[in-house]
Amino acid sequence: MKSLLTTLLLLGFALQGFSQQVINLPFEEDEDVSWEGGEKEYYSQIWQNEVVTNVSIPTIQVFKPANNKANGTSVIVAPGGGLFALSIKSEGTDVAKWLNEKGITAFVLKYRLVPTGEDGVKEISELGTNNPQGIEMKVAPVLPLSISDGLASIAYVRANADQFGIAPDKIGFMGFSAGGAVTMGVAFNYTKENRPDFIVPVYPWMTVLGPYQVPEDAPPMLAICSSDDPLGLAAHSVNLYSSWLKAGKSTGLHMYAKGGHGYGMKKQGLPSDHWIARFHEWALAEGIVIPEGGL
């Protein structure tokens, strides 16, 4: 009995510690965008995935690797969902857990989203069918807030690098679809304090950002997409890669013939299932991550 009580106490402390690893980020209010009700998390039958909607307060959730694996590299992960939702598991927590296995500390970012009601996924799905232009109209005032949340996450992580046990010069940003738009918005708007050390846009939604220029000190970039992306994002990823290449910046591109859109960590029995392993290989080649046993 005493042993059981000790085990339960230790488990309680562990769970308490884990629950404290959700951190509110600083942000400025915007009078043009307002939310009603709180953040919602549920399983979407439409997307067949766990989602979060109606985010009004940006946060990061910390995922730490085992002490004997930690290598000092970190990645802020921005799930996608058209800025109406976050695919929080397949493009968030599952990504973070995989990175942890490679010794990388991960921070899953919940950035501010379009205000929605009970089912944000249903709302964007209906707009996509009946009024596609309505999506960009609703997204337009929110995207700058989402990007500022991305920048705030980098600044916070860098300022607290010692606390997290990470290197302040090895903080990357990885985003999916709309999270890819946030990734590139970060890449086009950083300062010294919130510059990402590397970026990984995964099937990024580039059209919502409009024209862009490659920064003079642009970070290394690995772009990932699939040629059969039903949203037509493949060409934009190629253009993004080409712009980095033309500017003489370090860049890579993995364009899969098949994969579609929004797969994240979901398995489809395709080569695109292994995109995250290709990221790790790239990070090793770039010196962003050290090989296991290299410490």
Residue pairs with C-beta under 8 A, 6 or more apart in sequence:
21 61
21 62
21 63
21 64
22 59
22 60
22 61
22 62
23 59
23 60
23 61
23 62
23 156
24 57
24 58
24 59
25 58
25 59
25 60
25 149
25 152
25 153
25 156
26 152
26 156
27 57
27 58
27 112
27 145
27 148
27 149
27 152
28 148
30 141
30 145
32 141
33 112
33 115
33 141
33 142
33 145
34 115
35 54
35 56
35 115
36 115
37 54
37 117
38 54
38 56
39 52
39 53
39 54
39 55
39 56
39 57
39 110
40 52
40 53
40 54
40 118
40 120
41 50
41 51
41 52
41 53
41 88
42 50
42 51
42 53
42 119
43 49
43 50
43 51
44 50
44 51
44 85
44 119
44 121
46 121
46 122
46 125
47 85
47 87
47 121
47 262
49 87
49 89
49 90
49 266
50 87
50 88
50 89
50 90
51 81
51 85
51 86
51 87
51 88
51 120
51 121
52 79
52 85
52 86
52 88
52 110
53 84
53 85
53 86
53 113
53 116
53 119
53 120
53 121
54 113
54 115
54 116
54 117
54 120
55 86
55 110
55 111
55 112
55 113
56 112
56 115
57 112
58 109
58 110
58 111
58 112
58 149
58 152
58 153
59 109
59 110
60 76
60 107
60 108
60 109
60 110
60 153
60 156
60 157
61 93
61 96
61 107
61 108
61 110
62 105
62 106
62 107
62 164
63 93
63 96
63 97
63 99
63 100
63 105
63 106
63 107
63 108
64 70
64 100
64 105
64 164
64 165
65 71
65 99
65 100
65 101
65 102
65 103
65 104
65 105
66 100
69 100
69 101
69 102
69 103
69 292
70 103
70 105
70 165
71 102
71 103
71 104
71 289
71 290
71 294
71 295
72 165
72 166
72 167
72 170
72 290
73 103
73 104
73 105
73 166
73 167
73 170
73 172
73 283
73 288
73 289
73 290
74 104
74 105
74 106
74 107
74 157
74 164
74 166
74 167
74 170
74 171
74 172
75 99
75 104
75 105
75 106
75 107
75 171
75 172
75 173
75 174
75 200
76 106
76 107
76 109
76 150
76 153
76 154
76 157
76 171
76 172
76 173
76 174
76 196
77 91
77 92
77 95
77 96
77 99
77 106
77 107
77 108
77 109
77 174
77 175
77 179
78 109
78 111
78 150
78 173
78 174
78 175
78 176
78 179
78 180
78 182
78 183
79 86
79 87
79 88
79 91
79 92
79 108
79 109
79 175
79 176
79 179
79 264
80 86
80 87
80 91
80 175
80 176
80 177
80 178
80 179
80 180
80 203
80 205
80 262
80 264
81 87
81 91
81 113
81 120
81 121
81 124
81 177
81 178
81 179
82 124
82 135
82 139
82 177
82 178
82 205
83 113
83 114
83 138
83 139
83 142
83 143
83 146
83 178
83 181
84 113
84 114
84 116
84 120
84 121
84 123
84 124
84 135
84 138
85 113
85 116
85 120
85 121
85 124
86 92
86 110
86 111
86 113
86 179
87 176
87 262
87 264
88 108
88 110
89 265
90 262
90 263
90 264
90 265
90 266
91 176
91 177
91 179
91 202
91 262
91 264
91 265
92 108
93 108
94 264
94 265
95 106
95 108
95 174
95 264
95 265
95 276
96 106
96 107
96 108
97 106
98 265
98 276
99 105
99 106
99 276
100 106
102 280
102 289
103 289
103 292
104 289
105 164
105 165
105 166
107 153
107 157
109 149
109 150
109 153
109 179
109 182
111 145
111 146
111 149
111 150
111 179
111 182
112 142
112 145
112 146
112 149
113 120
113 142
113 146
114 120
114 124
114 138
114 139
114 142
116 123
117 123
124 135
127 134
127 135
127 138
128 135
136 208
139 178
139 208
143 181
143 182
143 185
143 208
143 209
144 185
146 178
146 181
146 182
146 185
147 182
147 185
147 186
147 189
149 182
150 173
150 175
150 182
150 183
150 185
150 186
151 186
151 189
151 190
151 191
151 194
152 194
154 171
154 173
154 186
154 190
154 193
154 194
154 195
154 196
155 193
155 194
157 164
157 166
157 171
158 168
158 171
158 193
158 194
159 193
161 167
161 168
161 171
169 197
170 197
170 288
171 196
171 197
172 196
172 197
172 198
172 199
172 200
172 283
172 288
173 183
173 186
173 187
173 196
173 198
173 199
173 200
174 183
174 199
174 200
174 201
174 202
174 279
175 181
175 182
175 183
175 184
175 200
175 201
175 202
175 204
176 202
176 203
176 204
176 262
176 264
177 202
177 203
177 204
177 205
177 233
177 261
177 262
178 205
178 208
179 202
180 201
180 202
180 203
180 204
180 205
180 206
181 204
181 205
181 206
181 208
181 209
183 199
183 200
183 201
183 204
184 199
184 201
184 204
184 206
184 209
184 212
184 240
185 209
186 194
186 196
186 199
187 196
187 199
187 215
187 218
187 219
187 221
188 209
188 212
188 213
188 215
190 196
190 215
195 217
195 219
196 219
197 219
197 220
197 288
198 219
198 220
198 221
198 222
198 283
198 286
198 288
199 219
199 220
199 221
199 222
200 221
200 222
200 223
200 224
200 279
201 221
201 223
201 224
201 237
201 240
202 223
202 224
202 225
202 264
202 275
203 224
203 225
203 226
203 229
203 231
203 233
203 237
203 261
203 262
204 223
204 225
204 233
204 236
204 237
204 240
205 231
205 233
206 233
206 236
206 237
206 239
206 240
207 236
212 243
214 243
214 244
214 246
214 247
214 249
218 244
218 247
218 249
220 249
220 250
220 251
220 286
220 288
221 240
221 241
221 244
221 249
221 250
221 251
221 252
222 251
222 252
222 253
222 254
222 279
222 282
223 237
223 240
223 241
223 251
223 252
223 253
223 254
224 237
224 253
224 254
224 255
224 275
224 278
224 279
225 233
225 234
225 237
225 238
225 253
225 254
225 255
225 256
225 259
226 234
226 255
226 256
226 257
226 258
226 259
226 260
226 261
226 272
227 234
227 255
227 256
227 257
227 258
228 234
228 257
228 258
228 259
228 260
229 259
229 260
229 261
230 260
230 261
231 261
233 261
234 255
237 253
237 255
238 253
238 255
241 251
241 252
241 253
244 250
244 251
245 251
250 286
252 282
254 275
254 278
256 270
256 271
256 272
256 275
257 271
258 270
258 271
258 272
259 268
259 270
259 271
259 272
259 275
260 268
263 272
263 273
265 276
267 273
280 289
283 289
284 290
284 291
